[in-house]
Amino acid sequence: MAKSPTDVVQAAFRCYRSQDREAALALYAEDFSFTSPQDDHLDRAAFFERCFPTADRFVEQRMLHVVPADEELVLVHYEYELTTGDRYRNVEAIIVRDGLVREVQVFFGGKVGARD
């Protein structure tokens, strides 16, 4: 039975947090693309070299919402605490097609508790 896009996204986040690169590689398409305010359309190899190994910066990462927007798009809203003690929230728009993560777009949120 095929996994839903939401299941694939949740598995990808678990692999990232546990740094299970081998299991993660099986979840990402060869033509994968990653974009964030700091990264512009990284390919799969660059993502796994540059972004995937960063989980050690986090004390925790808590999923607030994992919501299917349509048959391929999953929106993820999460909060995380860095080893510095700072807390942030981000949103990711993730395309999953044929059981594989095809594209991730990250939108950075502000510091939790910060005032303008």
Secondary structure as GFF3:
##gff-version 3
##sequence-region A 1 116
A	DSSP	alpha_helix	5	18	.	.	.	ID=ss1
A	DSSP	alpha_helix	21	25	.	.	.	ID=ss2
A	DSSP	beta_strand	28	36	.	.	.	ID=ss3
A	DSSP	beta_strand	39	43	.	.	.	ID=ss4
A	DSSP	alpha_helix	44	50	.	.	.	ID=ss5
A	DSSP	three_ten_helix	52	57	.	.	.	ID=ss6
A	DSSP	beta_strand	58	68	.	.	.	ID=ss7
A	DSSP	beta_strand	73	82	.	.	.	ID=ss8
A	DSSP	beta_strand	87	97	.	.	.	ID=ss9
A	DSSP	beta_strand	100	111	.	.	.	ID=ss10
###
